[in-house]
């Protein structure tokens, strides 16, 4: 059974930082493209950042220069370092693993950026 468990969300003031972590099952991690997505009420889930097995990364425009995705293949972990947070970054953040036979999601972690 594939499991993805996110952690690290919380409440932070504008301009602050948070680091999200996602622990993935070893059975999927080594062959998966890992991604972070976010969703706010009434909106579709959107890609924030993703990283391939060979560490190629890409980001949605609104987070470029502020967020950094990374992965530790030895620990089956993926991270999202979020700096210079803005109120519009408030969302539930989800970890996703993409590998055959499909996509797998974590349960999500809430990030709230507010003063």
C-alpha positions in Angstrom: 0.0 0.0 0.0 1.4 3.4 -1.0 1.4 6.0 1.7 2.2 9.7 1.6 2.2 11.6 4.9 2.7 15.4 4.9 3.8 17.5 7.8 5.0 21.0 8.6 2.0 23.1 7.9 0.7 25.8 10.3 0.1 29.5 10.8 2.7 32.0 9.8 2.9 35.7 9.3 3.3 37.3 5.9 7.0 37.3 5.0 7.6 34.2 7.1 8.8 30.7 6.2 7.6 27.2 6.5 9.1 23.9 5.5 6.7 21.1 4.4 7.8 17.5 4.5 6.3 14.4 2.8 7.3 10.9 3.8 6.6 8.4 1.0 6.5 4.6 0.8 9.7 3.2 -0.4 7.9 1.1 -3.0 6.9 4.2 -5.0 9.3 6.9 -4.1 12.4 5.7 -6.1 10.5 5.7 -9.4 8.1 8.6 -8.8 8.0 12.2 -9.9 7.1 14.0 -6.7 5.0 17.1 -6.5 3.4 19.6 -4.2 0.0 20.9 -5.0 -2.3 23.2 -3.2 -6.0 23.9 -3.0 -8.3 26.6 -1.6 -12.1 26.3 -1.2 -14.0 26.5 -4.4 -10.9 26.2 -6.6 -9.1 23.4 -8.4 -6.1 21.8 -7.0 -3.0 23.4 -8.6 0.6 22.4 -9.1 3.0 24.3 -6.9 6.3 22.5 -7.7 7.6 19.1 -8.8 10.8 17.3 -8.9 11.9 14.3 -11.0 14.0 11.3 -10.0 17.0 13.1 -11.4 16.3 16.3 -9.5 14.9 18.4 -12.4 12.5 20.9 -10.9 9.8 23.2 -12.1 7.5 25.7 -10.3 4.4 27.6 -10.9 5.1 31.2 -11.7 3.7 32.6 -8.5 6.2 30.8 -6.3 9.3 31.1 -8.4 12.2 32.5 -6.3 10.3 31.9 -3.1 9.7 28.2 -2.8 12.2 25.4 -3.3 11.4 21.7 -3.7 13.9 19.0 -2.9 14.0 15.3 -2.4 16.1 12.9 -0.3 16.1 9.6 -2.2 17.8 7.8 0.7 15.1 8.8 3.2 12.1 8.7 0.7 11.3 12.3 1.6 10.3 15.3 -0.4 10.4 18.8 1.0 9.0 22.2 0.1 10.8 25.2 1.6 8.5 28.2 1.5 10.0 31.6 2.0 8.5 35.1 1.8 5.1 33.7 2.3 2.1 35.8 1.2 -1.6 35.6 2.3 -2.4 34.2 -1.2 -0.3 31.2 -0.4 -2.9 30.1 2.2 -4.2 26.7 1.1 -4.1 23.0 1.9 -0.9 21.6 0.5 -0.8 18.1 -0.9 2.1 15.8 -1.7 1.7 13.7 -4.9 3.7 10.8 -6.2 3.4 10.1 -9.9 4.5 6.7 -11.1 2.9 3.7 -12.8 0.2 2.6 -12.3 -1.0 6.0 -11.2 -0.9 9.0 -9.0 -1.0 8.9 -5.2 -1.9 11.6 -2.8 -1.3 12.5 0.8 -3.9 13.7 3.2 -2.9 17.4 3.0 -1.5 19.9 5.4 -3.0 23.4 6.1 -0.8 26.4 5.5 -2.3 29.7 6.7 -0.5 33.0 6.1 -2.0 35.8 8.1 -1.1 38.5 10.5 
